[in-house]
Structures are given as structure tokens and as C-alpha cells.
Amino acid sequence: DSGVTQTPKHLITATGQRVTLRCSPRSGDLSVYWYQQSLDQGLQFLIQYYNGEERAKGNILERFSAQQFPDLHSELNLSSLELGDSALYFCASSVGASGTSYNEQFFGPGTRLTVL
Amino acid sequence: QQPVQSPQAVILREGEDAVINCSSSKALYSVHWYRQKHGEAPVFLMILLKGGEQKGHEKISASFNEKKQQSSLYLTASQLSYSGTYFCGTEKANDYKLSFGAGTTVTVRA
């Protein structure tokens, strides 16, 4: 158990819908990262927050958005869902921010999203 | 830009050694190594910062050659528990994004 929690564990929805994935980082960690893992794309970095502020953006679609709240938990919002959005979405947390020596990342169990 | 990992897959017998390589075309600030077992989340193994250091975790160690922008992960005297997919993640200086390689699937057989 990494100490990172993600809810829900599984999500099944239809195309065009909107969903919210939630992540609580390990106690004391200030950074939260979101990743998408699909069979054909591997682990893709989406976005990173550090202490409430966006720090880095990866290949995140405009239909996707995220935020980190004052209590440091984070939410990833996916809208206008398409079949291709079906994937495993991981949240990770670290003590420091990327670009420092304190950003070993601890991954949550993931949310498996299925878009029908 | 995604780092290149090799080999794609390796099959070992218990006690054998293996090396997994991770190469980047860009100047790197750090290299991370993770192991993911089927149906589970990636688990952090180690992080190497530029400076050519070598680190170890149980009988798994890694090196980072800054001049070649290449990192190698060494699995020594492999155990059944080493089976899984190993990912390297690379971070460029001032980029703040971790790019993962496609992974190397390691199967250790008794």
C-alpha cells in the first residue's frame, strides 16, 4: 500500500459523458501527478500540481482538466468522453516537485475507466 | 520525448542476471525506475540524478551515464518476485515532466 488513495476503483460510462476521478496523496506529500495508461500508449504523463499550483502539463486533452485543493487532494475531470479515453488512470504523489531530488513518486491503485 | 528501453522482454531462470537499458536523446536531469506487476500500480525502485551515480535496492541496482544520457538497471541473482514490467522515466532539466519508456517485461521462472 503506497498511501495514495484513488476513487472510484472502476468507472463505466457512456460516450459524451463527464466523470471525476479523485486522488488523495500520501500524508506530507505536496505534489500530485496524473497519468493515463493504455495498452497501446503506455504510461502517459497528464499533469502535475505542487502545493495547489499547476507545475507541469503533459499530453492532456482540452476535454480534461484537473485541480488540487487546499487540503492537497486532487481531482481529474474528463468530459465529452470518447471510446479512446478508456484506460487506467493513475495518480501519484511525492514530497517535492519535479526538478528536485525529492520527487520519487508513489502511485495509487488507479481508476479503470471504461467508456461504452 | 519518450526514452527508449531495451530489451522489450527478457526471460530468466531464478538466480540469473539481466540488464535493462534506457536511453534518451535529450540531456537529462534524472532517471526514475519503477516496476509494475500485472493489474497493480507501478512501484518506485530508485531515482538517479545527473552526476553518474549508482544506486541499489536489494539486488537491483542502476547506473546513470550522463555523457551518454543512458541508464541501466541491473537485476542480480533474480528471484521470482522480480517478475513484472520495468519502466524507466526520464526528466529533462527544467522540464518538470516524467516521460516513461515503453517498458521491459521480465519473467523469472523457477
Interface residues (C-beta under 8 A of the other chain):
Chain A: S2 Y33 G42 L43 Q44 F45 Q48 R55 A56 K57 G58 F90 A97 S98 G99 S101 N103 E104 Q105 F106 F107 G108 P109 G110
Chain B: Q2 Y29 S30 H32 Y34 E40 A41 P42 V43 F44 M46 I47 L49 F87 G89 E91 A93 N94 D95 Y96 K97 L98 S99 F100 G101 A102 G103
